[in-house]
Amino acid sequence: MDSIRVYNNKVIITFDTWGKNFTLKVPHYKKWLSIIKLLRSRGFEITENQSYKEHYTCLSKFHKIGIKKDVRCLMEIGANRIEVQFGHVKNLWTGIAQSFWDDKNDDRYTHLSYLEACAVNLEVHKLIKFCDKYKLHFVVDDASLSPEEYILNKEAINKHIHGSPKSLLELKQSITEDSYDYKHNSNDRNKKKIICGEKKYFYNYWTKRLSCGIVWHNINNMWWVIYGGKLNNVASFELFDYEQNMPRRLPANKEKIESVIKKFEKQKDYMRCYSIQKQLDKLFTAA
């Protein structure tokens, strides 16, 4: 069934009927042209993406870029899909315009004002509305799912890992003691077997804070951790049981602090840069 889904302001339209790889001889080419026509009617200047022409010449004809004031859109057509991603120019990759920084936990991401975010979201909404006429199956956005629903949704897509469990209990039951994942991908930091549904501790990659949650196997040695209504993906060797006197937070390293300074520098918040740099000098320049 032809489908449409939205992920991080990227509209992904997938078709059951495939065309030829690396050609424009695809059944959905007319839809591609119709979407370009729509975007131009909404004020976008659609051109060849020069970044692809410079770095990946053989792929350039399958990629376009759209410019409308501070909003950008990146377009791609493939053998069975059309992808259109919208974003603000300040989050467009510099030098190689092939994607946007869209992870809000990433120091390279620049937070948008309310109106800036609305301008991007409006274009996403308009494209989805335009595609109504194609009678596409709408795939639920991952962001609207609870952590439990998200895990089971991924299991339904990747059936080769645990089958297709309908509940987290079935996921747990799929990992038997004679299974490969139990033997090779279920040891925590202290070589203790990890069991689906049990509580484990870990240090959050972004905040460095000691956190804990309920673990469920994902793939290979990666485990889902549900904590505080959130979902994290943690390697088995980063999971452990709680012990007394564990630090509540790991110390930030110099590179991490410098990346924060660069972030504020990008936002032209120079007073905050100066304040952090002073503290950095005190910590790391003592001879």
HELIX and SHEET records of a PDB file:
HELIX    1   1 TYR A   29  SER A   41  1                                  13    
HELIX    2   2 GLN A   50  HIS A   55  1                                   6    
HELIX    3   3 THR A   57  PHE A   62  5                                   6    
HELIX    4   4 VAL A   89  ASN A   91  5                                   3    
HELIX    5   5 TYR A  114  PHE A  130  1                                  17    
HELIX    6   6 CYS A  131  TYR A  134  5                                   4    
HELIX    7   7 ASP A  142  SER A  144  5                                   3    
HELIX    8   8 PRO A  147  ILE A  157  1                                  11    
HELIX    9   9 LYS A  159  HIS A  162  1                                   4    
HELIX   10  10 LEU A  168  SER A  174  1                                   7    
HELIX   11  11 TYR A  180  HIS A  184  1                                   5    
HELIX   12  12 SER A  236  GLU A  238  5                                   3    
HELIX   13  13 LYS A  254  LYS A  266  1                                  13    
HELIX   14  14 TYR A  270  PHE A  284  1                                  15    
SHEET    1   A 7 GLU A  45  GLU A  48  0                                        
SHEET    2   A 7 HIS A  63  LYS A  68 -1                                        
SHEET    3   A 7 VAL A  71  ILE A  77 -1                                        
SHEET    4   A 7 ARG A  81  HIS A  88 -1                                        
SHEET    5   A 7 LYS A  10  THR A  14 -1                                        
SHEET    6   A 7 SER A   3  TYR A   7 -1                                        
SHEET    7   A 7 HIS A 137  PHE A 138  1                                        
SHEET    1   B 4 LYS A 199  TYR A 203  0                                        
SHEET    2   B 4 LEU A 210  ILE A 219 -1                                        
SHEET    3   B 4 MET A 222  TYR A 227 -1                                        
SHEET    4   B 4 LYS A 230  ALA A 235 -1                                        
END                                                                             
